[in-house]
Structure formats: C-alpha cells, structure tokens
Amino acid sequence: MIRVIVVEPKYQVNLGHMARVLKNFGVRRMELVNPRCRWDGKEAIKYSKHARELLERARIWKSLKSAVGDSFVVGTTGIWAKSFSSFYNVYTPEQLVRLVKRNRIRDVSLVIGRDDIGMKTDEIAECDALLFVDADKGYPILNISHALTVALYFLTKGTEGRDYPEISAKYPGRKETGRAMRLMRLFVDSNSRIRDKGKVYAALSHVLKRANPTKDELQTIAVAIAPNKRRPKK
C-alpha cells in the first residue's frame, strides 16, 4: 500500500493538483500534517477536477511521526548533495523501486514537504529513504505536485507483481527497528572512544535502514550491542 502524506501545505492550488494526481494513480486517501490553508477550499476543489472527494475526506494529523505509523517512510528532496553529505539514504526513483521490490516492502508512506521550504531536518531524520527526482541542473527544484506525479508513477507501476506475505513477515516493522536504533544510540553514547557521537550514530542508523535486515538479523545485532548487565558484587 502506498500512502501520501503532505506536510503543512500552504497553497490550495497545489493541494488541488495533488488530489488529482492521487486519484490518477489510485491512492484513495489524502493525508495532511498541520495544513496552513483550507484543504477543501474553493481553489483546491477547482484544481482537483474529479478528485474533490479526496480533499473533503482528507485525514489531518498533528505530527509527521503519528502520520507515518509503522510504515517504510520515503521523504522527498530536490537537493540530493546536501542530504547525502548528512548520511541520509538518497535514491533516484529507479533505485527506490528496486529497493522496495528487493525487500518486499508493502507499506510505503511517501512524504511531500512544504510548498515553500520543503522538509525540515528533523522530519528528514524520520525517513527511511529520500527520493530525488533528477531534473535539469539549471532549475532542479520541481513543484510539489510535479514531484508527486513522478514519484507515484514509479512506485505504482514499478512495484506491481505477486505479493509474498510469508517473506514480508520476516522483516521488522518501524517499532522493532526503533528499538534497535535506541540500543544503537546507547552503544554509541557509552563508547568513550567515539568523539563525534552524533555523526557516528547517523552513519550507523542510515546504513541499518539501507540494509533493511530481517527480524532475526536485527535481533542478533540488538543482542550484540545491548549493554551488559552485571550482577552486583556481594
């Protein structure tokens, strides 16, 4: 399942265009985080054409974290070099589709940033991957509805095929991965030899997300890095 979550949309026109795109590609619900305009206003409805019901039934969230739930979260960026230098997992649409198919990922949340400033650093940190649409260098930043069109084309057409639930069940959800990440944070923080703990943790966490380990592999890693609990001396 592919869900689209739009963070703090500002302009009704863009919301209308995005609603139309969602219906074009079979996405049945529009999900918004703290919208800054009326999502079912006159301008939004005008440009949504035959997707008006998506605006009227839009689900509203107070935070991105609550909106994405236990899904595989894909953010969007127009400046890949800045994100890549911060250890984020950046993919082109083709690369992202291969990742989703290879790891049998069934529940994807595609996050679209703000009309004016895109996604903030802490929101990007919530993502498991970042999608970069390779536009012309002279003007590489796409309008959010255009970026959404490209992303949904690849994700909906490129991931079709037989589902294997018995294989998908072997991979951890976001909650299980989160527990392993917290253990990794404790491991890094407790290691006195690591000076730049934030940088090391960012590198390790994004490598872990990119690898998409199975539940058994994740449990093995968690056991290995868990703090030792020694019995108190009598």
N, C-alpha and C positions, 0 to 999 in steps of 0.2 A: 504494500500500500504506500502511496506517495501522498504526503500531506504538505501543503504550502502554508507557511506562517510569515506574515508581513509585519515587520517591526515598526511601530509608530508611523504609519503612513500619514503624509501631510496634505496631499492633494487629491481631491475627489476624482479628477480626470484620470490619474494613474490607477486609482482603485477600480474605476470602471473598466479600463483597458485590461487590468489583471484579472478581473472577474470573467471577462470574455475569454481570455487565454485559458483560465482554469477549465471552463466548460468545453473549449476546443479540445482539450486533452483528457477529458473525463474525470477531472478532480471535482468531487461532489460538494466540498465544503471550503469556504474561505475562513481562515483563522488569523486574527489580528491581535497584536500586542499593543495596548495603550494607544489606540488611534488618535491622531491630532485633528481629525476632521470627521464630519458625518459620513460614515461608510455607506449609508443608504440615502445620501443627499441627492438633489436633482442632477447635479453634474455627474456624479458617479453612476447613477441609473442611466443617464443619457448615453454615456460612452460604453456601458456594459452590453448594450444591444439586447440579445436574448438571454443574458446571464443575470438578469435582475434578481432572481431568487437567491443567488449566491450572496449578494450583498445584504438582502433582507434577512437571511438566515446565518449571517456571519457569526462565528464564535469569538468572543472577546476574552483575552487573557490579561492578567496584571503583570506577568513577567514571562520572559522567554523560557526560563527554566521550567516553569509549570506547564508551558505550552508544548514543549518538545517531549515531555514524559520519558518513556523508556526506549525511544526510537534512535536510529542512527541519524545524527544531525549533520546536515550539509549547509554551510554558510556560503555566501557569495562575496566575491571581491573583484574589483577592477584593477587593483594594483598588486599583482602577484609577488613582485620582488620584495615589497615591504613585509608581506605576510610570511614569505618563505624564509626571510632572514630571522624571523622570530620563532622558527621551528614549527610552523604550522604545516599541516598536510595539504598541500595545494595540488589540485588536479585540473586538467582540461576536461571538457565533457566526455571525450572518448575514454580518457583514463579513468574517470569516475565510474562510468558504466562498466568497464572491465572489473573494477574493484567490487562493485555491487554484485555483479554476476558471479565472480570467482568465489566470494564469501557467502553467497546465498542470502544476502541481506534483503529482508522482506518489508521492513517498516522504515521508510525514509522520511525525515522531515526536512524539507527544503526551506531555508530561511532567507527571506528577502529583506535587505536592510532599508533604512530610511531613504526617502526621495532625495534628501539634501546632503546628508553626511554618511550614509551607509551604515555599516555595523560598527559598534564600539569595540574596544579591545577586550573588555570583559565578556562581551557577547560572543566574540570570535573564539574566546577560550572555551566556551561551552560546546563548540562544534567538534565533531569527529573528523571532518574534512572541509576543505574550502574549494569551491568551484570557481574557476577563472575562465571567462569567455575571451578567446584570443581575437580581439578586434584590431583595427589598424592603429599603429603606434601614434599617428597624428591626432587621434581622438579615440582613445581606448575605452572610455567610460560609457557604457550603454545606459539608456533609460531603463528603469527597473522592470517595466512591462516587457521590453525587448529582451532583456537578460532572462526573464522568466520564460519567455517563449522558447528560447534556445535550450534552456535547461530542461524544460518539460518535454521538448521534442526528443532529446537524447534519452532521458530517464524513462519515458513511457514506451518509446519504440525500441530502445536498446536493451531493455530488461525483460522483454516478453519471453515466454518459454515455460516449460514444465517446472512446477514447484516441487521441492523436495523437503517437506516439513521435518522428516526424520533427521536430515542433515542440519537444517536450520536450528533444530532444538539443541544441537551440540555447541552452539555459540552463545556467549553470555549476553545478557541484556545490559542496559545502561546502569542499572543499580549494582549489578555484580561487578561491572567494570569500575564503577565509582568506589567500591570498597577496596579493590586492588590499588586504585590510584591513591587513596588515603594512606594505605600501608606504604606505598612508594614514597609519599611525602614524609612519613615518619622515618623511613630508612635514610632518605637524603638529609633530613634535618638533624638526625642523630650522628651523622658521619662527620667527625671533626676535620677530616682531610679535605672535604669539599668546601671551597671558599664561596663560589657563586652558586648558592643552593637553588635560587630561582631558575637560573639558566639550565642547570643540570636536570632539575625536575621537569622543566618544559621539554627538554630534549627527550628524556626517558618516556614521558607521558605520550608525546606525539609519535614516537617510534612504536609504542604499545598499541596505540589506536590504528596506526597504519598497518601493523601486522595482523590485527583482528584475530587474536588467539582463540582457541576453543575454550570451553569451560574448564576442561581438565588442565590445559596448559596454563590458564590464568590461575587456577588453584595452586598449581605447582610453583608458579612464580610468587604467589602470595605467601605460601609457606616458607619459601626461601628467604624472603625479605622481612618477614614478621619479626618484631623484636623478641629476643629471647627472654623467657620468664624464668628466672632462677628462684629456687626455693630459699627463703631466708635462713641464715645460719642460726643454729640453736646455741 
